[in-house]
Amino acid sequence: MPPDGSEVGLLFKAYRAENDLSQYELAELLHWDQSYVSLVERSKREIKDLDELRRISAVLGIPEQELGLLPPALPALPQADDGMGAAPREVLAAQRAWRSERRSLNRHRAQLTVAAARLYPNTERIGDTPLLTQKDWMFTAPTDLDKVVLFWRADAEPPTVTGSEDASEGVRPLSMRGRLPRYSTAMRVVDRPTLFVNRPSFRLLGLSSGPEGAKMEYGYTTYFDMVDVCEAAAHEFAAAWANAGRSDAWLETPTWDKLPMRSLIGDPFDLARRPLLPSIDTLTIRRAADGSASFVLHRREAANVALAGATLHVMPAGVFQPSSTMPWDQANDFDLWRNMMREYAEEFLGDPEADGESGDPIDYAETEPYRSLERARAEGRIRPWCFGVGLDPLTLAGEILAITVADADAYDEVFAGMVDRNAEGAVAGADQQRPQDGIAFTGENITSLLSDEPLAPAAAALLHLAWEYRDLILA
């Protein structure tokens, strides 16, 4: 009878003996706790999950058959790109260094973002924030979301830069099978966030605007396609700073000589060069009857999210993608407002991520909270605006900038069950008992946040835009 994965503990013991590893060192390779390795070796835990067994095979270089698996038709983790394996201690050292660099990236993300913007001195920014943009990417005025028209392009050429090139080798650590082929693979194997799932997504291919409204053109990409380029570029920048001794002087005048991946990307506004999957970032403002207003922000926890960790962000924020891999969802969800509503359900109300895998498209007209959001918008009590698109200078990820203004009664009705914590982090400025109590929308508070908080660049840009256009959007 073939093995079924229940004797992994014996295999671990033999592997450690052959490679002179402690339980702690094996746990580091597997990104586990040492106590869990001990439980597996003592047959107190069995590993039956096929994806986890395949991950173990990829990390340790153990043939899948020895773990009781048949080789899959499409490997869950791609094979390494340089063929030659490495010794466990060499792999362990390389992955420790990579993990340290990634955690430094997340700890210093706000500081590194400001520094990365200095690499593009001739590029427009939104106010004094680090968010990059250019004239034809920002609309001439805040535009009602109804006037932002989406077009589908089926003829898009694949991007030139994918993240698998030699230029990205420095941010792809070793595994037992050689260097890992993609940055997303490294994240899955070495330092996996809680929320890290690949999906078909919408790739921005073009945008334009005029007095009558705006137009955006899209094709397909995937979430991991974006991670392989954007987060790899951010990691490379953090590693270059570490190589310079983490000096303040380097942050003031960063150089390109240790940034081969970013150099390969070239012009950050060239939409044919790399897969640009934008996030839709929405500042949500509650407008009271007496004319006052308030808003909430989101402290994103680096251990839970792949992007924009350890920053203060607007709510909601999420990449533009369909709710599932089903063809009908890809058509049903090709809509900015529907994407925003799904994020409202997750981030404001703590609902599980809508995955559309039930077999039917999401019924936005009859399912809560979408029904209430749709009704309030139709009645004019909730109004979403779009300002255009910017780029995070550290990751070069796209950011669709939106602001939703909700009358107090609509806000309190739709978000009556508002949470103070969700799967991505803690809500700043919200009280679970009184969701209407947020951060007061005042010049003093906006100035303080922009000066003193580790804001995500899109959040900083939206606070700046909201205050600049307050008379229009709050009218």
Buried (B, 14 or more C-beta within 10 A) or exposed (E): EEBEBEBBBEBBBEBBEEBEBEBEBBBBBBBBEBEBBBBBBEEEEBBEEBEBBBBBBBBBBBEBEBBBBEEEEEEBBBEBBBEEBBEBEEBBBBBBBBBEBBBBBBBBBBBBBBBBBEBBEEBEBBBEBBBBBBEEBBBEEBBEBEBBEBEBEEEBEEBBBBBBBEBBBBBBBBBBBBBBBBBBBBBBBBBBBEEBEEBBBBBBBBBEBEEEBBBBBBBBBBBBBBBBBBBBBBBBBBBBBBEBEEEEEBBEEBEEEBBBBBEBBEEBBEBBBBBBBBBBBBBBBBBBEEEEBBBBBBBBBBBBBBBBBBBBBBBBBBBBBBBBEBEBBBEBBBBBBBBBBBBBBBBBBBBEBBBBEEEEBBEBEEEEBBBBBBBBBEEEBBBBBBBBBBBBBBBBBBBBBBBBBBBBEBBBBBBEEBBBBBBBBBBBBBEEEEBBEBBEBEEEBBEEBBEEBBBBBBBBBBBBBBBBBBEEBBE
